[in-house]
């Protein structure tokens, strides 16, 4: 039997699945019976690991998972299997099977009985089954052995599964609401049927572990790195996993690496056709929730790429999507219940004011519209003069966005008291767009805060030769609006990590204004806004390293400006005090000096009276 990596790719002709489940992993591992099929088991193939060919291979036995082998009808073997993909290529003829993998039957039979909120048995099945995770301490690409592996202990396996379940729980509790493109928790299993979700679950654990004390986030990174370098298939789940991984990297301060992964995710999404209306219908498994998730994945990829470029001061690297045919997302409550309303495109949204049709657009849609406005601004050339017509056009987009918000979108809470994160982000993006649009022509001096680089290390803001007070006011107003978002009564760690960058940009505007104020002026309100931003950054820093860096830089810049203003105020005080003393002494000395002419006149006056 060949144990080479060549056998780690299933034959396209394989149509039989042999399952060799064993209730006792250790007993199965001790068996030396060999499988007749000259191939590796599915678990080893999906991980690109060598398989020892036992009836229940050592790796599967050590993890206590199902060991599945594929039988080739033609006895296929050879190096040409390298070129095969785990899933069928897009665009195949109608005679091909569905987009399920060749080993879908085994995966489906496992997932059918799972529940994310179930007991230990269901947890172990999902997180340690045929496509479960390796232990947290095990780096990607490492072959497990039944002879030397702590995970061979059933208690150890159960503990690892519970750890992963807690990470998934944390993902849905803290993170999912800020980037809600994956199916809701109770729908996820239905969507996962018939397709491997290893890489997607790993990405979810990678993010969820950030919110858990003692969880080792870095342990999930190697497998995600392998996913980026060698995707196991070309489908939407890989794009979704890459997007989640990029979000985690960006919040962790690895912005350059995050952008690289976002670019790869875009290329793959375009290659498989996620930017088309038909993709969700063809690949949605007949599930409205799955179709909505696929549509949201394309929109989320676009929004995240725009925010990464705009908030970080980078050149645009994303694919323009101004005329997308992908239908717009529905409201979150509709996504959660699976009651998907009629579909509309962004073209319908833009023409809403010119027809009689009464459509209630979702908060997610207004978020996409806000991202498109930001996209227009970062694509515009550098504005040279305050009265440039391009600035006026972009400002019209921002103003129209605010004016056409319906009454139901004026508050951040709906009628049931549920916080609307999508609407929150839409306002955040709009205010950041306003700062980026106007600060170039404002009178705010950026030199005093040039050390704040947590979100825009490569950005240089050059003030226009003719600054304008109107642009200064609009920049300061947008910065104040972002600060007021902090006061909304909802946990700060539940917001997107891009809020950290919004707070950094807001703080730069506040600090620049503060440093330019006259020494003797009202500054208390401005100082409170700076404290508000710093406090929010400190709270979010428990989760995101980029916020920790931003908090330190904002605090240090504020301390320097405060010290400089205090020294300047003392100089003014002592200068005024000294000038007053000098004038007093001068007057007194002048009055004490004898005037000979006056004395002579007084003497003459006295003699005349005599």
MIMI-65786 format. One record per residue (C-alpha): residue in one letter; x negated, y, z negated. Coordinates in steps of 0.25 Angstrom, whole numbers, plus 2048, in hexadecimal, padded with zeros to 3 digits. Each point is the difference from the previous one (the first is absolute). Layout:
N
AXYZ/...
//
This chain:
610
X800800800/X7FB80E803/X80080A7F5/X7FB80B808/X80780E801/X8057FC80E/X80A7F77FA/X80580B7F7/X80A80580C/X80C7F7802/X8037FB80E/X80B807808/X8057F3803/X8017FB7F2/X80F7FD7FD/X7FF7F77F4/X7FE8047F2/X7FC7F57F6/X8018047F1/X7F87FA7F6/X8068067F3/X7FB7FA7F3/X8068027F3/X7F27FF7FA/X7F6808806/X7F47FA7F9/X8057F2803/X80180380F/X7F2806800/X7FA7F37FB/X8067F980C/X7F67FD80B/X80B7FC80A/X7FD80880D/X80B806809/X8007FA80E/X80180E807/X7F3806803/X80380E7FB/X8008087F4/X80C8037F7/X80880C802/X7FC8077F3/X7F17FF804/X80380480E/X80780C7FC/X7F48047F7/X7F67FC80B/X7FA7F77F6/X7FA7F2802/X8097F47FC/X7FB7F37FA/X80B7F8807/X8057F97F4/X80F7FC7FF/X80180C7F7/X7F4808802/X7F78057F5/X80480F802/X80F7FD7FF/X7FE7F67F5/X7F880A7F7/X80B80B802/X80C7F67FF/X80680480D/X8077F880B/X7F67FA80A/X80580080E/X7F97FB80D/X80480280E/X8007F480A/X7FC80380E/X8097F980A/X7F480080B/X7F57FD7F6/X7FB80E803/X7F28047FB/X7F5809805/X7FA80E7FF/X80B805809/X8098017F4/X7F880C7FC/X80880880A/X80D7FB7FB/X80880A7F6/X8077FB7F4/X80D806806/X80580080E/X7FC80C808/X80A80B803/X80680080D/X8007F1802/X80B7F9808/X80E7FD7FB/X7FC7F17FF/X7F78037F4/X8057FF7F2/X80480B7F7/X7F58097FA/X7FF7F67F4/X7F37FA7FE/X7FD7F1804/X8017FD7F1/X80C8087FD/X8087F47FC/X7F77FD7F4/X80080F7FC/X80F801802/X8037F47F7/X7F78067F5/X80680E801/X80E7FC801/X8007FC7F1/X7F980C7FB/X80480C7F8/X7F780C7FC/X8088017F3/X8017F17FD/X7F97F87F6/X7F27FA800/X8027F580A/X80580A80A/X7F580A7FD/X7F67F5802/X8067FC80E/X80080E805/X7F28047FB/X7F97F3800/X8077F780B/X7FC7FD80E/X7FC80E803/X7FE8057F1/X7F48087FB/X7F27FB7FC/X7FD8037F1/X7FD80F7FD/X7F27FD7FD/X7FD7F880D/X7FA80880B/X8067FF80E/X7F97F5809/X7FC7F77F4/X8037F2801/X8077FA7F3/X7FB7F37FB/X8087F67F7/X7F37FD7F9/X7FD80E7FC/X80C8097FF/X8078077F4/X80C800808/X8027F1800/X8068027F2/X80F801801/X80080B7F5/X7F6808808/X8087FE80D/X80D8057F9/X7F880C7FA/X7FB80480E/X80E7FF805/X8068087F5/X7F580B802/X80480180F/X80F8007FD/X7FD80C7F6/X7F980780B/X80C7FE80A/X8098057F5/X7F780C7FE/X80080380F/X80F800801/X8028087F3/X7F580B802/X7FC80080E/X80A7FB80A/X80A80D7FE/X7F5809805/X7FD7F980D/X80D7F7802/X7FD7F980D/X8007F27FB/X80D7F97FD/X8068027F2/X7FC7F67F6/X80C7F7801/X80080080F/X7F17FD801/X8017F17FF/X80A7FF80B/X7F7809809/X7F47F77FD/X8077F3805/X7F97F980B/X7F3809800/X7F48007F7/X7FF80C7F6/X7F37FD7FA/X7F980D805/X80D8087FD/X8017FB7F2/X7F18027FD/X80280F805/X80C8017F6/X7F87FB7F5/X7F4809803/X80980C7FE/X8087FA7F5/X7F47FD7F8/X7FC80F7FE/X80C8027F7/X7FD7F47F7/X7F68017F4/X7F57F5802/X8037FD80E/X7F47FF809/X80480880D/X7F37FD807/X8027F1800/X80B80280B/X7F7808809/X7F77F5806/X80C7F9806/X80680D806/X7F2803806/X8017F3807/X80E803805/X7FB80D806/X7F47F9806/X8077F4805/X80F801800/X8067F27FF/X80B80480A/X80580C808/X80D8047F9/X80780A7F8/X7FC7FA7F2/X7F1802804/X80380F803/X8088017F3/X7F57FA7F8/X7F6809806/X80880C7FD/X8017FC7F2/X7F27FE7FF/X7FD80D806/X8098077F6/X7F87FA7F4/X7F3804806/X80480E802/X8058017F2/X7F47FA7FB/X7F780B807/X7FB7F880C/X80780980A/X7F77FD80C/X8027F17FF/X80F8027FE/X80080880D/X7F87F5807/X80B7F67FC/X80B809804/X7FA80180E/X8007F1801/X80E7FF7FB/X80580A80A/X7F97F880B/X8067F37FC/X80D8067FE/X80080680F/X7FB7F3805/X80B7F87FB/X80A80A803/X8058057F3/X80280E806/X80C7FB808/X80E7FE7FD/X8017F2804/X7F57FB7F7/X8088007F3/X80B7F9807/X7F87F5806/X7F77FD7F3/X80B8037F5/X8047F27FF/X80F804801/X7FE8077F3/X80580F7FF/X7F68027F4/X7F57FA808/X80380980C/X80080C7F7/X7F37FD7FA/X7F97FE80D/X80680E805/X7FB8067F3/X7F37FA801/X7FD80880D/X80680D7FA/X7F87FE7F4/X7F37FE807/X80280D808/X8038087F3/X7F57FA7F8/X7F680380C/X80580E801/X7FF8037F1/X7F27FA800/X7FB80980B/X80780D7FB/X7FE7FE7F1/X7F27FC801/X7FC80B80B/X7FC7F680A/X80280080F/X80C7F9805/X7FD7F2802/X80F7FA801/X8087FD80C/X80A80B803/X80F7FC7FE/X80880C804/X8097F8809/X8017F37F9/X80B7F7804/X8007F87F3/X80D8037F8/X7FF8087F4/X8007FA7F2/X80D7FF7F7/X8028047F2/X7F97F87F5/X80C7FB7FA/X8057FB80D/X7F27F9802/X8027FA7F3/X80E7FA802/X7FD7FC80F/X80C809804/X7F880680C/X80980C807/X80080380F/X7F2803805/X7FB80E805/X7F3805806/X7F980C7FD/X80580680D/X80E7FF7FA/X7FB8077F3/X7FA80C807/X80D802808/X8097FE7F4/X80380F800/X80580080E/X80B7F6800/X80C7FD7F8/X7FC7F27FA/X7FF8017F1/X7F47F77FC/X7FA7FF7F2/X7F17FF802/X7F87F87F6/X7F58077F7/X7F67F7807/X80480780D/X7FE80E7FA/X7F27FA7FB/X7FD7FC80F/X80480E805/X7F78077F5/X7F57F7805/X80280480E/X7FF80E7FD/X7F37FE7F9/X7FC7F880C/X80280D809/X7F88087F6/X7F47F8800/X8007FE80F/X80180F802/X7F3807803/X7FA80A7F6/X80880C7FE/X7F880D802/X80A80B7FD/X80B8017F6/X80A80380B/X7FD7F5809/X80D7FA806/X7FB7F27FD/X8018037F1/X80E806802/X8047F4807/X7FB7F67F6/X8068087F5/X80E7FF807/X7FF7F17FF/X7FD8017F1/X80B80A7FE/X80A7F8808/X7FD7F37F8/X8048077F3/X80C808805/X8067F3806/X7FF7F87F4/X80E7FB7FC/X8068037F2/X7FE7F17FD/X7F1802802/X7FE80D7F8/X7FE7F87F3/X7F57F57FD/X80B7F77FA/X80C7FA806/X80E7FF7FA/X7FC7F37F9/X7F48077F9/X7F67F8809/X7F3808803/X7FE80280F/X7F17FE803/X80280280F/X80680E7FE/X7F58037F6/X7F57FC80A/X80780880B/X80080D7F8/X7F17FD7FC/X7FC7FE80E/X80780D804/X7F98087F6/X7F37FA803/X80380480F/X80380E7FC/X7F28017F8/X7F97FB80C/X80780980A/X7FE80D7F8/X7F37FF7F8/X7F780380B/X80680E802/X8028027F1/X7F78097F7/X7FD7F47F7/X7F17FF7FE/X7FC7F1800/X7F28017FC/X8048007F1/X8067F2802/X7F77FA80A/X7FC7F57F6/X80E7F9801/X7FE7F680A/X8077F47FB/X80A7FF80C/X7F980980A/X7F17FE7FF/X7FD80380F/X80A80C801/X7FB80E802/X80A80B7FF/X7FB80D807/X80980C7FD/X80580880C/X7F980E803/X80D8077FE/X8077FA7F3/X80E8037FE/X8088027F3/X80C7F8805/X7F87F4803/X7FA8017F2/X80E8017FA/X8057F4808/X7F37F87FC/X8028037F1/X80F7FD801/X7FE7F2806/X7F57FD7F5/X80A8047F5/X80B7F7806/X7F67F4800/X7FD8037F1/X80F8017FD/X8027F1805/X7F77FC7F4/X80C8047F7/X80A7F7806/X8047F67F5/X7FA7F3806/X7F47F87FE/X7F4806807/X7FA7F3803/X80C7FC808/X7FD80A80B/X7F77FE80C/X7F18027FD/X80180B80B/X8068087F5/X7F28017FB/X7FB80780C/X80C809800/X7FC8047F2/X7F2802804/X80480A80B/X80A8077F7/X7F58027F6/X7F680580A/X80A80B803/X8038037F2/X7F18017FC/X7FD80880C/X80B80A7FC/X7FC8007F2/X7F1803803/X80580C809/X8098077F6/X7FB80D7FA/X7FA7FE7F2/X80B8077F9/X80D7F9806/X80B7F77FC/X7FB7F2802/X8077F77F6/X80A7FA80A/X7F57FC809/X7F87FA7F5/X80C7F87FC/X8017FA80F/X7F27FC800/X8027F97F2/X80C7F9806/X7F87FB80C/X7F47FC7F7/X80A7F87F7/X8067F980B/X7F37FC806/X7FB7FB7F2/X80D7F77FF/X7FF7FA80E/X7F17FE7FE/X8037F47F8/X8047F980D/X7F980780B/X7F1803800/X80280B80A/X8088077F5/X7F67FE7F6/X7F6807809/X80A80B803/X8038037F2/X7F18017FC/X7FD80A80C/X80D8097FD/X7FD8007F2/X7F1804802/X80480B80A/X80A8067F7/X7F68007F4/X7F6807809/X80A80B805/X8058027F2/X7F28027FB/X7FD80A80B/X80C8087FD/X7FE8007F1/X7F2805803/X80580A809/X80A8057F7/X7F68017F4/X7F780880A/X80C809803/X8048027F1/X7F18037FC/X7FE80980C/X80D8087FC/X7FC8007F1/X7F2805803/X80580A809/X80A8057F6/X7F58007F5/X7F6808809/X80B80A804/X8038027F1/X7F28027FC/X7FE80980C/X80B8097FB/X7FC8007F2/X7F1803804/X80580B809/X8088077F5/X7F57FF7F6/X7F6807809/X7FF80F7FD/X80380A80B/X7F680C7FF/X80A809808/X80C7FD7F7/X7F78027F3/X7FC80E806/X80E804803/X8057FC7F2/X7F48087FA/X80480C808/X80F7FF7FC/X7FC7FF7F1/X7F780D801/X80B808807/X80A7FD7F5/X7F68047F5/
//
